[in-house]
Amino acid sequence: MDITFQAKLLRALQEKEIIRIGSNKIVKTDCRIIVATNRNLIDEVKKGNFREDLYYRLFGLPVELPPLRERGKDIILLAKYFIESFCKDNELPNFTLTPAAQKKLLAYSYPGNIRELKSIVELAAVMTNEDDIDEDVITFSTSDPLPDALSEEMTLKQYTHRIISIYLKKYDDNIKLVADKLDIGQSTIYRMIKEMK
C-alpha cells in the first residue's frame, strides 16, 4: 500500500469521516476493518514501508492462517469444492478425485497457495476424459514458466489445432459446445478440422 494512501486511511480511521473525490462535504463513517496480508507488518514498519501508527490502529485480533501445505485434509476439501464449482459454472458433470489423485495433491507444497490449488484442479477437470480425476491429469507448475504442453516448439496454428483437438475429444465432438467454450466461431472449428485431416 502506497505510503501516502496509508496516511489518508489512518486519518479516515481516526476521524471516522471521509470526503468523497470531487466533493468538499464530510461524510461520517462507522465501519469495521478486516485486514489480510502475506507480509510481516512489523518488518515492513522497521523498513519504513508501513506506518507504525497505522499498524497499531489496525492491530486487533490477529488470526494466523497457516499456508495450504500445512493444512492437510483442507487441501482435499478445497479441491472438491473448486471442482464442484467449476463443473457447475461450465455445465459439466461433477468429477470425483480418485484416491491416487488425492494422494498426489496432498504431497505437493503449493507455493501459489489456494489460487494454485484452484488452477490445478480446474485444469485437471478440463483435461480428464473419465468420470473421475486421476493422478495422471494433475500437473503442477515447474521452474519452467511454460507448461509441458507449451514447452514443445510449435507454430500458433499448431497450438490452436492441439487445443481444439483436446476440446473436441473432451466434449465428444460437439462443435457448438466447443465453439462456446473456446469463444470462437463454429466455422473456425470446421476449418481447423479440415486442415488437421
N, C-alpha and C positions, 0 to 999 in steps of 0.2 A: 504494500500500500504506500502510495506516494506520501512523503513527509508533510507536504502542505495540506493534503486531504486529511491526514491524521489530526492536524490542528483544528480543522473545521469540524471533524467528527467529535473531537474532545469538547469543543465549545458547545455543540448541539447536545451532547450528553449532560454536560454540567448545567447549562442554562435551561434545558428542556424546552428549547424553541429553535425554529429554523426560519429561514427566509427563502422562499422559492426563487429560482432563477427568473429574472425579468420582473421581479416584484420587489416592493420595499415593505410589504406587510409581514409582520411577525406572526408565525403560526406556532401555537403551543403544542407540545408533543407529550405523549405518555406511552412509553414503549419499553419492551424488554429486549435485550440484545443477546443473541446466541452467536458465539464466535468459534470458528473452526480454523485450524492451521496445521500444516505439516512441519512447521519450523518451531524451534525452541525460542520463544519470545524473549526470555531473559538474555539469551545470547545476542539476539537482534537488538535489544536495548543497549547492551555493552558495546556493540559495534556501531551504534548510532543510527541504525536503520529503523528503529521503532521508538516512539516517545515513551519515556518512563512513566509520565503522568497518565498517559492514555492506557498503558499496560495496567496500572493499578486501578484505574477507573473501570476497566473491563473485567479485571480479575474477580471471579466469584467462585463458583463451584466447579473446579476443573474435573473433567471426565477424560481419563486416559483411555484411548481406544487402541488396542494393540494392532499391529499390521496383520493383514489377512493370513500370512503364512504361519502366524502363531495362534490362529483361531480354529484349528482342527476341523471339526464337523460343520462349522459355519460355512466352509467352502462348498460343501455338497448342498446345504440348504439354499445358499445363494445361487449356485449353479442351476439347481432345479427351478428356482423362481425365475431366473433370467431366461431359461429355455421356454418355460411356460408362457412368459410374457411375449417373447419373440415369436413363438408359434401362433399365439393369439393375434398379434399385430399383423402377421403375414399370412393368416388363414391356412396354417399348416396343422397337420395332426400333431398332437403333443408327443415329443420324444422322451424316452427314459434313458437314464445313464446306466450302462452296464457296470457290474462290479469292477471290471478291469479299468473302465474309464474313470470311475470314482477314485480308484487307487492311483491312477496317473495324475488326476487333478490334485489329490492330497499330497503328492510327492514334490510338487512344483513350489517355488519360492515366491512368485508373484511380485516382482519388483514394481509393476504398474498397479498393484493393489486391486481393488474391486473393479475398477474400469477395465483392467486387463482380463480378469476372470470373465467379465461380461462379453468382451470381444472374442475370447477363446471359445466360449460355449455357443455364441451366436454363429461363429464361423463353422463350428462342428455341426450345428443344426443344418446349415446350408450344404455342407459337404457330404453328409451321410446319405446313403441310398437305402438304408434299412429303417425299421421301426424304432430301433434303439440307436443311441450314440455310443459307439465303441471306441476304444483307445486309439485305434488307427486313424481316426479323423480328428483327434485332438492334437493340435500343433501349438507349440509355444514359440514366442519370438526368440531370436538368437542375436548374437552380436552383429550379424549381418542385418542391416535395416530392411533388406528385401526378403519377403518370404520365399520359401523354396520354389513356389510356382513361378516367381518372377526372377529367380537367380539365373535361369537359363536365358541366354540372349536370343530374343525373337523380335520380329517387327511388331508394330502396334496392331497390324491386321492379324498376325498370328495369335497375339494375345487375345484379341477380340473373338477370334474363332474358338479359342480354347474356352473362354468364359461362356460363350453361347452354347458350346457343346456340353459343358458341365450343367448348365441350367436346363437344357433340353433333356438331359438324362435324368436330372432330379425331378423334373415335372412331367415325366412321361411324354415327351414331345408335344406338349400343349403349347403351341406357338403363341397364342393370345396371352396366356398366363406369363410365359417367359418375357414377352414384349412388355407387359405391365410391370413385371418385377425389375427388369433392366431399364425401364423408362425409354424404350426405343420403339420404332415402328415395326409392325409385323413384316412389312416389305423388306426391311433391313435383314431380318432373320431369314426370310426366304432366300434373299440374295446370298447371304453368308452360307446357307446350307448348300446352295448350288455351287458356290466357289469351293466348298470343302469336299465335294464329290469328285 
